[in-house]
Amino acid sequence: MTTQRVRVQVDPKILLHNYELIKRTVPDGCGVIAVVKADAYGHGAVGVCKLLHEAGCGYFAVACIEEAVWLRDNGVEGNILILGNTDPSYAEQLCDLDLIQTMDSAEYARALSARIPSGKTVRVHVKIDTGMSRLGIYCHRPEDIPFAADTVASVVRTEGLSVCGIFTHFADSDGPSRDFTLQQFAAFKGLLDELESRKIDVGLRHCCNSAAILRFPEMHLDMVRAGLILYGLLPSPECENIGLRPAMKLIARVSAVRRIRAGDTVSYGCAYKAEKDMTIAVLSIGYADGLPRMLSGNLTVNVNGAEVPLIGRICMDLCMADVTGIPCEAGDEAVVFDSAEKIEEIAAKLGTINYEVICLLKKRVALEYKNGEN
């Protein structure tokens, strides 16, 4: 029995298990950057960082300065790389908190440099756009390499910036074809070779996201960025499971058990009408917790070992399940998901990906770290 209305339960042993598997997958000397943006994909970024730091992980990646500041304010040590742009007005904060800023253009380098206090330095990783067409210095084709190298050289020379890394991001490393990833890597490697020929030191080189870690070992370079696989899920069916296990469970509480008669309707819009006398459980989870309304009448949850269907529309804070014939009382647990297969099922029903399912969970969902039995 649980007293929390809805909670995410994260197993630290499984997180460490996944981290160790990733470390064994990359070659000796190749570092692992733990991607902990979006509150570590719903797993609690502060707790994940501290756990992994104790296990020897010294590099973390977040999306924005707000996430980085939150980690530092909560005692997270190690290197923190901000993957997105940060407004130059935060230059002093970048220095004082020893954060690493992604640098995606010479113009941004100059703008940030102008706001760095005298005598201080911001560490940066230069981002190269090899085909994602998002952030980064443009370098899609071999003919782009000279200009891209000139731009990187300009960033390296910019006062107040210390370039300690360079990276790109793959757009299709989880897709069935390897061609576009090979094309992106060729552009990135060509640029790295050009920079080396010019004797321009850009520090650590990294390009592999979760899918590429598993599918393109020849691209591991100096570091890899482990996101989804750190949490035990696969980016696509193209990726072989190396023994990863999901670390997250989503558990709601049975708030009440009710008996209804044939002909009674359930929830908003009277969309569900009972064809017989039934017992229903009112569950303490709704779309404001991260259980999408689109799943109404299209999902089962596990109550006391039995898979029971949701009925009626999912409400903001509650939903209902048919527990007719199932032992059930207020306070019992209702497990929404506890396996990769269930998360994939939910993603398929929503027409989305597993990343989004675990990132949907809201702040009011309690988070606890608890070792499982296995």
C-alpha positions, 0 to 999 in steps of 0.5 A, spaced: 500 500 500 502 507 498 500 513 501 502 517 495 497 519 490 502 517 484 509 516 484 515 515 479 519 509 482 526 509 480 531 503 481 538 506 482 541 499 481 538 499 474 541 505 473 548 503 475 547 497 471 545 501 465 551 505 466 556 500 466 553 496 460 554 503 456 561 504 459 563 497 457 560 498 450 565 504 448 573 503 448 578 504 453 579 512 454 572 514 451 568 518 456 561 517 457 557 524 458 550 522 461 544 526 458 540 529 464 536 534 460 528 534 462 530 532 469 533 526 466 528 524 462 523 524 468 528 520 472 530 526 477 536 529 474 539 531 481 539 524 484 541 521 477 547 526 477 549 524 484 549 517 483 553 517 477 558 521 479 559 517 485 560 511 480 565 515 476 561 519 471 564 526 470 560 529 465 553 531 464 549 534 459 543 539 460 538 543 455 539 550 458 542 554 463 536 553 468 537 546 468 544 547 469 543 552 475 538 547 478 544 542 478 549 546 481 544 549 486 543 542 489 550 540 489 551 536 483 559 536 481 563 535 475 562 538 468 556 540 466 555 541 458 549 546 456 547 543 449 542 549 447 544 557 447 544 561 453 543 568 452 549 572 453 547 576 459 548 570 463 555 570 461 558 571 469 553 565 471 556 561 466 563 563 469 562 562 476 558 556 476 564 553 471 559 551 466 560 549 459 557 552 453 555 550 447 558 555 441 554 554 435 557 560 431 562 566 430 557 571 432 554 568 438 562 567 440 563 575 440 556 576 443 558 572 449 565 574 449 563 581 450 559 580 456 564 575 460 567 579 466 574 581 465 579 576 467 574 570 467 573 565 462 567 560 459 569 553 457 565 552 450 564 546 446 563 548 439 557 545 435 557 543 428 551 542 424 553 536 419 545 535 417 541 536 423 539 543 420 538 545 427 544 549 431 551 549 429 556 551 424 554 549 417 558 543 415 553 538 411 558 537 405 566 536 403 566 543 400 563 546 407 569 544 411 574 550 409 569 555 411 567 551 417 574 550 419 575 558 419 569 559 423 571 554 428 578 558 428 575 564 429 571 561 435 578 559 438 581 566 438 575 569 441 577 572 448 574 569 454 572 563 451 576 556 452 574 551 447 575 544 450 570 540 445 567 539 439 561 535 437 555 534 432 549 531 433 546 525 428 539 526 425 538 519 423 542 514 427 536 510 429 533 509 422 533 503 418 539 506 413 546 507 415 547 512 409 545 519 412 549 517 419 555 515 415 555 522 411 554 526 417 560 523 420 564 523 414 563 531 414 565 531 421 571 527 421 573 531 415 572 538 419 576 534 424 582 532 420 582 539 417 583 543 424 588 538 426 592 540 419 591 547 421 594 545 428 587 548 431 586 544 438 579 543 439 579 538 445 574 532 446 570 530 440 564 527 440 558 525 436 554 519 438 547 519 441 544 513 444 542 510 438 549 511 435 553 508 441 549 502 439 550 502 432 556 505 430 562 503 434 567 506 429 564 513 431 565 513 439 571 518 438 573 521 445 566 521 448 559 519 447 552 522 449 548 517 453 541 519 454 535 514 453 539 508 453 542 510 460 534 509 462 534 502 459 530 504 453 532 503 446 531 509 441 528 504 435 528 497 433 534 498 429 538 498 436 540 491 439 539 491 446 545 490 450 542 488 457 539 494 458 533 495 463 528 500 464 529 504 471 522 507 472 515 505 474 509 509 474 505 507 480 498 510 482 493 509 488 486 506 488 483 512 491 476 509 492 472 502 489 465 503 487 459 499 485 455 501 479 449 498 475 448 496 468 446 503 464 450 507 469 455 512 465 462 513 467 466 520 467 465 526 462 461 526 456 458 519 458 462 516 453 462 509 457 456 506 459 456 500 463 453 493 460 452 490 466 453 491 474 461 492 475 466 494 480 470 500 478 477 503 481 478 510 481 485 511 480 489 517 483 492 519 476 490 523 470 492 528 464 495 533 469 500 528 472 502 526 465 497 520 463 494 523 456 487 523 455 488 520 448 489 513 452 482 513 455 479 507 454 485 504 450 490 502 456 490 497 461 493 498 468 496 492 473 492 492 479 494 486 484 497 482 479 491 483 474 491 487 467 485 491 468 482 496 462 481 504 463 474 505 462 471 512 461 475 519 459 481 520 463 480 526 467 485 531 469 487 528 476 483 521 476 481 515 471 477 509 472 478 502 471 474 496 471 476 491 477 470 487 476 472 480 480 479 483 482 480 483 489 481 491 490 481 496 495 482 503 497 490 504 497 492 499 493 497 500 487 495 501 480 502 500 476 501 504 469 508 501 466 514 498 469 517 495 463 520 497 456 514 493 453 509 497 456 512 504 455 512 502 447 505 500 447 503 507 450 507 510 445 504 506 439 497 508 442 499 515 442 503 515 435 509 518 439 516 515 441 518 512 448 522 518 449 516 522 450 512 518 454 517 518 460 518 526 459 510 527 460 510 526 467 509 532 471 512 535 477 507 533 482 508 526 481 512 524 487 519 521 485 522 516 489 529 512 489 528 504 491 532 498 489 528 493 486 528 485 489 532 483 483 
